[in-house]
């Protein structure tokens, strides 16, 4: 199996939107109302919103490909792009999503390893993320990778308030 990770550039915005919609929908549609899903998707993954995020020098996106087919992506943030003011010495993993047909192949781990590499390149001391309290598979994945829960924050899926656990790992 040929796996490659490639940085996402502004000219990749349409592909980024497609993979964002697909993977977010696959991950959360069964636990949320269609109205809340539509509201979130229409806000978070517009071409304009994704272009804004891609142009922010404190955010980076990476695609993972299997045999030249896009299988998932990663988004990391530093500085002012972080969704919480965790600190200048921190890197946020905002998104790791893999298409359902490519799950259980280690791609999430490879994207996570890429996030660790970026944190080292940027001399960050901590890596953190928010994960939905009901996403047991993701929580278990992050615990296996040395994360511990250090807090929680609200996440709005449309009109519904949900709780994300904040999980942190010290790396330096």
C-alpha positions as a Markdown table, in Angstrom:
| # | Residue | x | y | z |
|---|---|---|---|---|
| 1 | Unk | 0.0 | 0.0 | 0.0 |
| 2 | Unk | 1.4 | 3.4 | -1.1 |
| 3 | Unk | 0.7 | 6.1 | 1.5 |
| 4 | Unk | 1.8 | 9.7 | 1.0 |
| 5 | Unk | 1.2 | 12.9 | 3.0 |
| 6 | Unk | 1.1 | 16.2 | 1.2 |
| 7 | Unk | 0.6 | 19.7 | 2.4 |
| 8 | Unk | -2.6 | 21.2 | 1.3 |
| 9 | Unk | -2.3 | 24.5 | -0.7 |
| 10 | Unk | -4.8 | 27.2 | -1.6 |
| 11 | Unk | -5.3 | 25.6 | -5.0 |
| 12 | Unk | -6.5 | 22.4 | -3.2 |
| 13 | Unk | -9.5 | 24.2 | -1.6 |
| 14 | Unk | -12.1 | 22.3 | -3.6 |
| 15 | Unk | -10.6 | 18.9 | -2.7 |
| 16 | Unk | -10.3 | 20.1 | 0.9 |
| 17 | Unk | -14.0 | 21.0 | 1.0 |
| 18 | Unk | -15.0 | 17.7 | -0.5 |
| 19 | Unk | -13.0 | 15.6 | 2.0 |
| 20 | Unk | -14.1 | 17.8 | 4.9 |
| 21 | Unk | -17.8 | 17.3 | 4.1 |
| 22 | Unk | -17.4 | 13.6 | 3.5 |
| 23 | Unk | -15.4 | 12.7 | 6.6 |
| 24 | Unk | -17.3 | 15.0 | 9.0 |
| 25 | Unk | -20.6 | 13.7 | 7.8 |
| 26 | Unk | -19.4 | 10.0 | 8.0 |
| 27 | Unk | -18.1 | 10.6 | 11.5 |
| 28 | Unk | -21.0 | 12.5 | 13.1 |
| 29 | Unk | -24.3 | 12.1 | 11.1 |
| 30 | Unk | -25.6 | 9.2 | 13.1 |
| 31 | Unk | -25.3 | 11.1 | 16.4 |
| 32 | Unk | -26.7 | 14.5 | 15.3 |
| 33 | Unk | -29.9 | 15.8 | 13.7 |
| 34 | Unk | -29.8 | 16.5 | 10.0 |
| 35 | Unk | -30.6 | 20.1 | 10.7 |
| 36 | Unk | -27.6 | 20.6 | 13.1 |
| 37 | Unk | -25.3 | 18.7 | 10.7 |
| 38 | Unk | -26.4 | 20.9 | 7.8 |
| 39 | Unk | -26.0 | 24.1 | 9.8 |
| 40 | Unk | -22.5 | 23.1 | 10.9 |
| 41 | Unk | -21.3 | 21.9 | 7.5 |
| 42 | Unk | -22.6 | 25.0 | 5.7 |
| 43 | Unk | -20.7 | 27.3 | 8.2 |
| 44 | Unk | -17.5 | 25.4 | 8.8 |
| 45 | Unk | -16.6 | 24.1 | 5.3 |
| 46 | Unk | -17.6 | 26.9 | 2.8 |
| 47 | Unk | -15.0 | 27.6 | 0.2 |
| 48 | Unk | -14.5 | 31.1 | 1.7 |
| 49 | Unk | -14.0 | 29.8 | 5.2 |
| 50 | Unk | -11.5 | 27.1 | 4.0 |
| 51 | Unk | -9.6 | 29.7 | 2.0 |
| 52 | Unk | -9.4 | 32.0 | 5.1 |
| 53 | Unk | -8.0 | 29.1 | 7.1 |
| 54 | Unk | -5.6 | 28.0 | 4.3 |
| 55 | Unk | -4.2 | 31.6 | 4.1 |
| 56 | Unk | -3.6 | 31.8 | 7.9 |
| 57 | Unk | 0.1 | 31.3 | 8.4 |
| 58 | Unk | -0.7 | 29.8 | 11.8 |
| 59 | Unk | -2.7 | 26.9 | 10.3 |
| 60 | Unk | -1.6 | 24.0 | 8.2 |
| 61 | Unk | -3.5 | 21.3 | 6.4 |
| 62 | Unk | -2.2 | 18.0 | 5.2 |
| 63 | Unk | -3.8 | 15.4 | 3.0 |
| 64 | Unk | -3.1 | 11.6 | 3.2 |
| 65 | Unk | -3.3 | 9.6 | 0.0 |
| 66 | Unk | -3.6 | 5.9 | -0.5 |
| 67 | Unk | -2.5 | 4.8 | -4.0 |
| 68 | Unk | -3.0 | 8.5 | -5.1 |
| 69 | Unk | -6.6 | 8.6 | -3.8 |
| 70 | Unk | -7.3 | 11.1 | -1.0 |
| 71 | Unk | -8.1 | 9.2 | 2.1 |
| 72 | Unk | -8.2 | 11.9 | 4.9 |
| 73 | Unk | -6.6 | 15.0 | 6.2 |
| 74 | Unk | -5.1 | 16.8 | 9.2 |
| 75 | Unk | -5.4 | 20.4 | 10.3 |
| 76 | Unk | -3.0 | 21.9 | 12.9 |
| 77 | Unk | -3.0 | 25.4 | 14.5 |
| 78 | Unk | -0.6 | 27.5 | 16.4 |
| 79 | Unk | -0.6 | 31.0 | 17.9 |
| 80 | Unk | -3.8 | 33.0 | 17.1 |
| 81 | Unk | -5.3 | 30.2 | 15.0 |
| 82 | Unk | -5.8 | 27.9 | 18.0 |
| 83 | Unk | -9.4 | 27.5 | 19.0 |
| 84 | Unk | -8.5 | 28.0 | 22.7 |
| 85 | Unk | -5.8 | 30.3 | 24.2 |
| 86 | Unk | -3.7 | 27.4 | 25.4 |
| 87 | Unk | -0.4 | 29.2 | 24.8 |
| 88 | Unk | 2.4 | 30.1 | 22.4 |
| 89 | Unk | 4.3 | 26.9 | 23.3 |
| 90 | Unk | 1.4 | 24.7 | 22.1 |
| 91 | Unk | 0.2 | 23.2 | 18.8 |
| 92 | Unk | -3.5 | 22.3 | 18.4 |
| 93 | Unk | -4.6 | 19.3 | 16.3 |
| 94 | Unk | -8.0 | 20.7 | 15.2 |
| 95 | Unk | -8.9 | 17.9 | 12.8 |
| 96 | Unk | -7.8 | 14.4 | 11.9 |
| 97 | Unk | -10.4 | 12.8 | 9.7 |
| 98 | Unk | -10.1 | 9.6 | 7.6 |
| 99 | Unk | -12.7 | 8.3 | 5.2 |
| 100 | Unk | -14.5 | 5.3 | 6.6 |
| 101 | Unk | -13.3 | 2.9 | 3.9 |
| 102 | Unk | -9.7 | 3.8 | 4.9 |
| 103 | Unk | -10.0 | 3.5 | 8.6 |
| 104 | Unk | -8.1 | 0.8 | 10.6 |
| 105 | Unk | -5.2 | 1.1 | 8.2 |
| 106 | Unk | -3.0 | 3.3 | 10.4 |
| 107 | Unk | -3.7 | 6.5 | 8.5 |
| 108 | Unk | -4.9 | 8.4 | 11.6 |
| 109 | Unk | -1.7 | 7.5 | 13.3 |
| 110 | Unk | 0.4 | 8.7 | 10.3 |
| 111 | Unk | -1.5 | 12.0 | 10.4 |
| 112 | Unk | -1.0 | 12.3 | 14.1 |
| 113 | Unk | 2.7 | 11.6 | 13.6 |
| 114 | Unk | 2.8 | 14.4 | 11.1 |
| 115 | Unk | 1.3 | 16.7 | 13.7 |
| 116 | Unk | 4.1 | 15.7 | 16.1 |
| 117 | Unk | 6.7 | 16.4 | 13.4 |
| 118 | Unk | 5.2 | 19.9 | 12.8 |
| 119 | Unk | 5.2 | 20.6 | 16.6 |
| 120 | Unk | 8.9 | 19.7 | 16.7 |
| 121 | Unk | 9.7 | 21.8 | 13.7 |
| 122 | Unk | 8.0 | 24.8 | 15.4 |
| 123 | Unk | 9.6 | 24.0 | 18.8 |
| 124 | Unk | 6.3 | 23.5 | 20.6 |
| 125 | Unk | 6.3 | 22.0 | 24.1 |
| 126 | Unk | 2.7 | 20.7 | 24.1 |
| 127 | Unk | 0.2 | 19.3 | 21.6 |
| 128 | Unk | -3.5 | 19.5 | 22.4 |
| 129 | Unk | -6.9 | 18.9 | 20.9 |
| 130 | Unk | -10.6 | 18.9 | 21.6 |
| 131 | Unk | -12.5 | 15.7 | 21.1 |
| 132 | Unk | -16.2 | 15.1 | 21.5 |
| 133 | Unk | -16.9 | 13.4 | 24.8 |
| 134 | Unk | -19.0 | 10.8 | 23.0 |
| 135 | Unk | -16.3 | 9.9 | 20.4 |
| 136 | Unk | -15.0 | 6.9 | 22.4 |
| 137 | Unk | -12.8 | 5.6 | 19.5 |
| 138 | Unk | -11.0 | 8.9 | 19.2 |
| 139 | Unk | -10.6 | 9.3 | 22.9 |
| 140 | Unk | -9.0 | 5.8 | 23.1 |
| 141 | Unk | -6.7 | 6.6 | 20.2 |
| 142 | Unk | -5.5 | 9.8 | 21.9 |
| 143 | Unk | -5.0 | 8.1 | 25.2 |
| 144 | Unk | -2.9 | 5.4 | 23.4 |
| 145 | Unk | -0.8 | 8.2 | 22.1 |
| 146 | Unk | -0.1 | 9.7 | 25.5 |
| 147 | Unk | -2.7 | 12.4 | 25.8 |
| 148 | Unk | -4.5 | 13.1 | 29.1 |
| 149 | Unk | -7.7 | 15.1 | 29.6 |
| 150 | Unk | -6.9 | 18.5 | 31.0 |
| 151 | Unk | -10.2 | 20.3 | 30.6 |
| 152 | Unk | -13.3 | 20.6 | 28.5 |
| 153 | Unk | -15.0 | 23.2 | 26.4 |
| 154 | Unk | -18.3 | 23.8 | 24.5 |
| 155 | Unk | -18.7 | 22.9 | 20.8 |
| 156 | Unk | -21.8 | 23.9 | 18.9 |
| 157 | Unk | -23.2 | 21.5 | 16.4 |
| 158 | Unk | -25.8 | 23.8 | 14.9 |
| 159 | Unk | -28.0 | 24.9 | 17.8 |
| 160 | Unk | -26.9 | 22.0 | 20.1 |
| 161 | Unk | -24.2 | 22.6 | 22.7 |
| 162 | Unk | -21.9 | 19.6 | 23.0 |
| 163 | Unk | -18.9 | 19.0 | 25.2 |
| 164 | Unk | -15.4 | 18.4 | 23.9 |
| 165 | Unk | -12.7 | 17.1 | 26.2 |
| 166 | Unk | -9.5 | 19.0 | 25.9 |
| 167 | Unk | -6.6 | 16.5 | 25.8 |
| 168 | Unk | -2.9 | 17.5 | 26.1 |
| 169 | Unk | 0.4 | 15.8 | 25.6 |
| 170 | Unk | 3.8 | 17.3 | 26.6 |
| 171 | Unk | 6.3 | 16.6 | 23.8 |
| 172 | Unk | 9.5 | 18.6 | 24.8 |
